[in-house]
Amino acid sequence: MNIFGAVRKERFIKSKNKMEIIKTVFTVERTIRYALLSKKEKDEIYSLERKREIFIRNLPDITISHKIYLDKKGQERYGRIYPDQKPQRISQNTPLIKWVLRSSIPHSYGILLYLLISRLNKVAILELGTGIGVSTLYLLEAMKRTGGNLDSIEIWDAIAKLHMSLFKGHSNKKYNFFHARSQDVLSTLLQSKRSLDFVFHDGSHQYKDVLADMRIIMRLLKPAGIVVFDDINISTQMQAAWKEISLMQGVIYATTITAGDNKFPKMGLIVRGS
Ligand SMILES: C[S@@+](CC[C@H](N)C(=O)[O-])C[C@H]1O[C@@H](n2cnc3c(N)ncnc32)[C@H](O)[C@@H]1O
């Protein structure tokens, strides 16, 4: 795993959580730069790869319909690239497996989420944009080490229903699934005075939505809490959103992450100061 084009912001830390924030930043750096693995972690990662494979191989043999957009090069993409972009067409029959392989996080990034949560012992976790649940597998696996709890949110009816049926066995008080819009759930969490240690944002990739989510997330996040954003380079909207987030008040550290074969950073990570 290597790091590419890191953005650093280490401001003077004046907080009673100073030591925890410093430890968090150092562990993040070590994990995303070197990911030196213990024997136990190597075994866990191997078994996670197998779990991911089996999960994807056993997906129901069905098709889904979704909007298709064109990028600058005329390539088909599954999400809007520019503000107010109209879809090129609606695919009526994309095989589910094709959609999952295109839209889920790759194994290398899943490992990264797993290592960050388990090494930092982050216990209150939130995921925005569950999809079918590939990223959820890594979060739930990390929780086996931390004993934490996870909330995950998905807006799309067909995909949410499918996720619920595939994750029936996981529905307990440690895993809560919300079939809803992220901003609505975030507002409810705020009202109930919840606080969060770790957020994985892979929901709406629209500039306005990402920033609206992030403004609430910052109010829910504990000092030294982490937010990881997926697809920061997928569109001009996401690039602009990431830039603004990395400079947001309260963000003490921001870095981009490149793993596996990616040439450009796929994810961005921020740490909240006090
Ligand atoms: C890229 S997919 C998620 C993939 C998943 N994280 C994984 O790696 O397996 C993005 C998902 O976010 C959902 N989504 C988009 N906007 C959302 C919103 N405002 N609230 C909740 N979910 C949203 C989409 O329906 C889609 O299923």
Ligand as a Chemical Component Dictionary entry (heavy atoms), coordinates in Angstrom:
data_LIG
# 
_chem_comp.id                   LIG 
_chem_comp.type                 NON-POLYMER 
_chem_comp.pdbx_formal_charge   0 
_chem_comp.three_letter_code    LIG 
# 
loop_
_chem_comp_atom.comp_id 
_chem_comp_atom.atom_id 
_chem_comp_atom.alt_atom_id 
_chem_comp_atom.type_symbol 
_chem_comp_atom.charge 
_chem_comp_atom.model_Cartn_x 
_chem_comp_atom.model_Cartn_y 
_chem_comp_atom.model_Cartn_z 
_chem_comp_atom.pdbx_ordinal 
LIG C1  C1  C 0  -20.925 3.073  -4.323 1  
LIG S1  S1  S 1  -22.397 2.427  -3.659 2  
LIG C2  C2  C 0  -21.896 1.781  -2.095 3  
LIG C3  C3  C 0  -21.016 0.576  -2.167 4  
LIG C4  C4  C 0  -20.680 -0.029 -0.825 5  
LIG N1  N1  N 0  -20.184 0.957  0.112  6  
LIG C5  C5  C 0  -19.643 -1.103 -0.995 7  
LIG O1  O1  O 0  -18.440 -0.823 -1.057 8  
LIG O2  O2  O -1 -20.064 -2.268 -1.066 9  
LIG C6  C6  C 0  -23.197 3.897  -3.142 10 
LIG C7  C7  C 0  -24.523 3.651  -2.500 11 
LIG O3  O3  O 0  -24.955 4.849  -1.852 12 
LIG C8  C8  C 0  -26.355 4.927  -1.935 13 
LIG N2  N2  N 0  -26.763 6.323  -1.701 14 
LIG C9  C9  C 0  -26.693 7.365  -2.557 15 
LIG N3  N3  N 0  -27.133 8.492  -1.973 16 
LIG C10 C10 C 0  -27.483 8.158  -0.703 17 
LIG C11 C11 C 0  -28.026 8.880  0.407  18 
LIG N4  N4  N 0  -28.248 10.198 0.338  19 
LIG N5  N5  N 0  -28.292 8.210  1.544  20 
LIG C12 C12 C 0  -28.040 6.873  1.638  21 
LIG N6  N6  N 0  -27.541 6.133  0.627  22 
LIG C13 C13 C 0  -27.251 6.770  -0.531 23 
LIG C14 C14 C 0  -26.639 4.422  -3.351 24 
LIG O4  O4  O 0  -27.977 3.987  -3.488 25 
LIG C15 C15 C 0  -25.612 3.310  -3.510 26 
LIG O5  O5  O 0  -26.149 2.049  -3.219 27 
# 
loop_
_chem_comp_bond.comp_id 
_chem_comp_bond.atom_id_1 
_chem_comp_bond.atom_id_2 
_chem_comp_bond.value_order 
_chem_comp_bond.pdbx_ordinal 
LIG C1  S1  SING 1  
LIG S1  C2  SING 2  
LIG S1  C6  SING 3  
LIG C2  C3  SING 4  
LIG C3  C4  SING 5  
LIG C4  N1  SING 6  
LIG C4  C5  SING 7  
LIG C5  O1  DOUB 8  
LIG C5  O2  SING 9  
LIG C6  C7  SING 10 
LIG C7  O3  SING 11 
LIG C7  C15 SING 12 
LIG O3  C8  SING 13 
LIG C8  N2  SING 14 
LIG C8  C14 SING 15 
LIG N2  C9  SING 16 
LIG N2  C13 SING 17 
LIG C9  N3  DOUB 18 
LIG N3  C10 SING 19 
LIG C10 C11 SING 20 
LIG C10 C13 DOUB 21 
LIG C11 N4  SING 22 
LIG C11 N5  DOUB 23 
LIG N5  C12 SING 24 
LIG C12 N6  DOUB 25 
LIG N6  C13 SING 26 
LIG C14 O4  SING 27 
LIG C14 C15 SING 28 
LIG C15 O5  SING 29 
# 
